[in-house]
Amino acid sequence: MNEKEPIEIPQEAFDWYDEYAHGDIDRRTFLTRLGTLAIAGLSMSVLTAALTPNYALAEQVSFNDPDITASYLEFDSPQGHGKGRGYWVQPKGLTGKAPMVLVVHENRGLNPYIKDVTRRLAKMGYIAFAPDILFTLGGYPGNDDEGKAMQKSMDRGKIEADFIAAAELLNTHEMGTGKVGVVGFCFGGYISNMLAATIPDVIDAAVPFYGTPAKEPVVQNIQGPLLLQFAELDKRVNATWPAYEALLKANKIDYQAFVYPGVNHGFHNDSTGRYNEAAAELAWSRTLAFFKEHLS
């Protein structure tokens, strides 16, 4: 993540952060628990800096990179919040058609890390689109805690409908080839699974990073191909995998699943201490190969 010696953060700190990030404990409880580690010799400033995002670190592709063109696009979502808006990035000078990839953020809106992932895909020749589900509330507020609270206040069914509308937009867009992939992280991993089950005729390839499966009874309609990425230390998400895998096998779904050893939920996010460069790069190379196979 940087050139300094990595800070050894106890595993329980990552577990507590995961609970906090997903709303299982509040900020006060999270900080109180961290305080017990601070007493053991790690300062609170060191712990919080390692666990919470530093988005200055999460820019692999600049917004003004000469190989891409970035803009924003609004779309209709009559079953959702009426209107949606997202970050649209395409290869510079694109004259023909290109396959599309929907990028789905975590449970806090369209933050800089997700925007960077969107630019990375455009660098590889895709038209990538990342909706901000917080658009109708004013958009990502620039702060993950506020973004998380905003997203939690929204109707879950309308959120899902917005992402369905975004995927359908890509499927019929005049610049697209008709091939649509989706990649999502955490909550976005869930949305990726949900889209593969809800609109399998639209989604040609789905890559959920540490995402839970679609809910019953929708999950029964799941279709592939799927590339599922898991973190070995992610107890919460991994607990849902055995039953999900049994369903995929029973339905003869085309899927691949990888569990990356010794890493935490969020290991692909290069803005936090959970980031693991080796696992992230391997998972991303597999993602790109998967999209090349199924979207080209």
Secondary structure, 3 states (H helix, E strand, C coil): CCCCCCCCCCHHHHHHHHHHHCCCCCHHHHHHHHHHHHHCCCCHHHHHHHHCCCHHHCCCCCCCCCCEEEEEEEEEECCCCEEEEEEEEEECCCCCCEEEEEEECCCCCCCHHHHHHHHHHHHCCCEEEEECCCHHHCCCCCCHHHHHHHHHCCCHHHHHHHHHHHHHHHHHCCCEEEEEEEEEECHHHHHHHHHHHHCCCCCCEEEEECCCCCCCCHHHHCCCCEEEEEECCCHHHHCCHHHHHHHHHHCCCCEEEEEECCCCCCCCCCCCCCCCHHHHHHHHHHHHHHHHHHHC
